[in-house]
Every structure is written in structure tokens, then in C-alpha cells.
Amino acid sequence: MASRFHFRLGLLLLAVSIAAPWSPGKELLDRVAITVGLEVITEQEIYEQVRIAAFLDGRAPAFTQQALRDTADRMVMQRLLLLDMRANGFPMPEEEELEERIAASKAEHWGSPEAFEQGARDAGLDPIAVRLFLRAMLATEKYVNFRFRSSVRISESALLERYLQQYPPSEERDAPEPPEFEQVRDALEAALEQETMNQTIDRWLEDARARAGLRYMPEVLP
């Protein structure tokens, strides 16, 4: 029962690989790294996420303690968002959306689908795991915009305050003229919206982490 439950979660939430980074004389066991309520994130899942993220960025993976911890934190955030998404009945991305994201990733760093597939094989990655990684990423991006961005409202006074902060009046005679407010209004509004949304997400995550009974295993993630 537990194995079926964990397998289902892996398919839905994050790409899980049985292959762990290996070097001569070193064997990595698949240990529980984090518990999120009744669910777990394993050590090998974290390593796999590091490898896939590095592959998609076109760089070599770094397995430092900081990189592993940062990846673990991102996995926790994604897991909590996907659980909330499922509870609210928000749909997973359509196949067409996913194909567009995959095509963009292939073109950005690899130039062609063939080079992408070969690069994945050279990195020891299962293309299905990469696909699931991108699917979960796209799902959480869409849900974040739906769940948090729609509630963000920026007032005119906040826009004017930010404008004066970025372009304060100068008494110097040779100081360059600042841009007109309307010229930079959209950029200011977008920046404030993102800042406000990030703050909202941080508050939500803090509460979600507390409710989930989050626990990091110090022997895996010191």
C-alpha cells in the first residue's frame, strides 16, 4: 500500500529516478530526507532533481550541501503547492502546453530535439523523468499565478511612491531628467505586483509548512 502510494505521488509531483550519482567506492542509499505530513522526499529524489535542473540549464550538476539544501527547499515548496492545487481541483497542464514547454527547453540550450535526447542519455537521465520534471514545474507556475497573482492589487499611491523612490527629485543643475511617470508606469506596476505576490506566497508557505509538520532529517540534510 505504502509503495503504491509513494509511486503515485512520484508520478504526479516530481520525477523520481532509481539512479543516483555514483563515484568509485561510494554507494548512495535511498534514505528519507524530508517528511511532509505523511509523505516523504527521498535523498535520491533530491539528487535526481539537481541533475535534471542542471541538465535543463545546460550546466554540470553541483552536489554541494548548499545546492542539495536549496533543491530540497524548492521541492518542499513545489510539493506543498501541488498538494494545494490537487485539493482545490486545479487541473494539470494540457499536453499541448507541456509540449510547448519541452520544445522551448530543447531549443534554448540544445538546438534540436535530437541533441536534447542525446544530452539526456549522456547525463544518465530518463527522458520521461525530464518530462515529469517540466510538467510539475509548469503546473506549479500556472497554479501560483491563479492562486496568488489574481488577488494582487497595486494602488495608485503605491505606484507614485515607488516612482519617487526610484527617480527622486534632484537639486543638481546638470542632473538628467527622470522619465515621465506614464513612461515607466507599467514596469513599476509589474515590479510591485511581483514583490507583493512573493510576500503573499512566503506567508502562505510559512503557514503550509507549519500545518504539514515538515521535518528535515539532519543525517541527510545537515
C-alpha positions in Angstrom: 0.0 0.0 0.0 2.7 2.4 1.0 4.8 1.6 -2.1 1.9 2.2 -4.4 1.1 5.5 -2.6 4.6 6.8 -2.9 4.9 5.7 -6.6 1.7 7.6 -7.4 3.0 10.7 -5.7 6.2 10.5 -7.6 4.4 10.4 -10.9 2.2 13.3 -10.0 4.6 15.6 -8.3 8.2 15.0 -9.1 10.4 12.9 -11.3 11.8 10.0 -9.4 14.9 8.1 -10.6 16.4 4.9 -9.1 19.8 6.0 -10.5 21.8 8.1 -8.0 25.1 9.9 -8.6 27.9 7.4 -8.2 31.6 7.5 -7.8 34.1 4.6 -7.3 34.0 3.4 -3.7 30.8 5.3 -2.8 27.3 4.0 -2.7 24.3 6.2 -2.0 21.4 4.6 -0.3 17.9 5.9 -0.8 17.1 7.4 2.6 14.2 9.6 3.6 15.4 13.2 3.6 12.2 15.1 4.4 8.8 14.3 5.6 5.8 16.4 4.6 2.9 15.2 6.6 2.5 11.5 5.7 4.6 11.9 2.5 8.3 11.7 2.1 11.0 13.1 -0.2 14.0 10.8 -0.5 17.7 11.6 -0.9 17.8 10.1 -4.4 14.9 12.3 -5.4 16.9 15.4 -4.4 19.9 14.2 -6.3 17.8 13.5 -9.3 16.2 17.0 -9.2 19.7 18.5 -9.1 20.8 16.6 -12.1 17.7 17.4 -14.2 17.8 21.1 -13.3 21.4 21.3 -14.2 20.8 19.4 -17.5 17.9 21.8 -18.4 20.2 24.8 -17.7 23.0 23.4 -19.8 25.5 23.1 -16.9 27.2 20.5 -14.9 25.3 19.4 -11.7 26.8 20.6 -8.4 26.2 18.3 -5.4 27.3 20.7 -2.6 25.5 20.7 0.7 24.1 24.2 -0.2 22.9 23.0 -3.7 21.2 20.0 -2.2 19.5 22.0 0.6 18.3 24.7 -1.9 16.9 21.9 -4.1 15.2 20.3 -1.2 13.6 23.6 -0.2 12.3 24.0 -3.7 11.0 20.5 -3.7 9.1 21.2 -0.5 7.6 24.3 -1.9 6.5 22.5 -5.0 5.1 19.6 -3.1 3.0 21.9 -0.9 1.8 23.9 -3.9 0.8 20.7 -5.8 -1.0 19.3 -2.8 -2.9 22.5 -2.5 -3.6 22.5 -6.3 -5.0 19.0 -6.1 -7.1 19.9 -3.1 -8.6 22.8 -5.0 -9.3 20.7 -8.1 -6.9 22.8 -10.3 -6.1 20.8 -13.5 -2.7 19.7 -14.5 -1.3 21.3 -17.7 -2.7 20.2 -21.1 -0.4 18.1 -23.2 -0.1 20.9 -25.8 1.1 23.3 -23.1 3.6 20.7 -21.9 4.9 20.1 -25.4 5.4 23.8 -25.9 7.5 24.0 -22.7 9.5 21.0 -23.7 10.2 22.4 -27.2 11.3 25.7 -25.7 13.7 23.9 -23.3 15.1 21.8 -26.1 15.7 24.9 -28.3 17.2 27.1 -25.6 20.2 25.0 -24.7 20.3 22.1 -27.2 19.3 23.5 -30.6 17.4 20.4 -31.7 15.3 17.6 -30.2 17.9 15.0 -31.2 20.7 16.9 -29.3 18.4 17.2 -26.3 17.6 13.5 -26.2 21.2 12.6 -26.6 22.2 15.0 -23.9 19.7 13.4 -21.5 21.1 10.0 -22.3 24.7 11.2 -21.8 23.7 12.6 -18.4 22.2 9.3 -17.4 18.7 10.8 -17.3 15.4 9.1 -18.3 13.6 11.4 -20.8 10.4 10.5 -19.0 11.8 11.8 -15.8 12.8 15.1 -17.5 9.2 15.3 -18.9 7.7 14.8 -15.5 10.0 17.5 -14.0 8.9 20.0 -16.6 5.3 19.0 -16.1 5.4 19.7 -12.4 7.3 23.0 -13.0 4.6 24.2 -15.4 1.8 23.0 -13.2 3.1 25.0 -10.2 3.8 28.1 -12.2 0.3 28.1 -13.5 -1.2 27.5 -10.1 0.9 30.2 -8.4 -0.5 32.7 -11.0 -4.0 31.5 -10.4 -3.8 31.2 -6.7 -1.8 34.4 -5.8 -1.4 36.8 -8.7 -5.2 37.3 -9.2 -5.5 38.7 -5.7 -2.8 41.3 -6.1 -3.9 44.9 -6.5 -1.5 47.8 -6.7 -2.8 51.3 -5.7 -2.0 54.5 -7.5 -0.4 55.9 -4.3 1.9 52.9 -4.1 2.9 53.4 -7.7 3.7 57.1 -7.2 5.7 56.3 -4.0 7.8 53.7 -5.9 8.3 56.2 -8.8 9.6 58.9 -6.4 11.9 56.3 -4.7 13.4 55.3 -8.0 13.5 58.7 -9.5 13.9 61.2 -6.6 14.0 64.9 -7.4 17.5 66.3 -7.8 18.7 69.8 -7.0 21.7 69.4 -9.2 21.5 71.6 -12.3 23.1 69.0 -14.6 21.2 66.0 -13.3 19.5 64.0 -16.1 15.7 64.4 -16.4 13.8 61.4 -15.0 11.4 59.6 -17.2 7.8 60.7 -17.1 5.6 58.6 -14.7 3.5 57.2 -17.5 6.6 56.0 -19.4 7.6 53.7 -16.6 4.2 53.0 -15.0 3.8 49.5 -16.5 7.3 48.5 -15.4 6.8 49.9 -11.8 3.4 48.1 -11.6 4.9 44.8 -12.7 7.7 45.0 -10.2 5.3 45.9 -7.4 3.0 43.1 -8.3 5.8 40.6 -8.3 7.1 41.8 -4.9 3.6 41.7 -3.4 2.9 38.2 -4.8 6.2 36.9 -3.4 5.4 38.2 0.0 1.9 36.6 -0.2 3.5 33.3 -1.2 6.0 33.5 1.6 3.3 33.9 4.1 1.3 31.1 2.6 4.3 28.8 2.6 5.2 29.5 6.2 1.6 28.5 7.2 1.6 25.5 4.9 4.9 24.2 6.2 3.7 24.5 9.8 0.4 22.7 9.0 2.2 19.9 7.1 4.5 19.1 10.0 7.6 19.5 7.9 10.7 17.7 9.1 14.2 17.6 7.6 16.4 14.6 8.5 19.7 16.0 9.8 21.6 12.9 8.9 20.7 13.6 5.2 20.4 17.4 5.1 22.6 18.8 7.9 
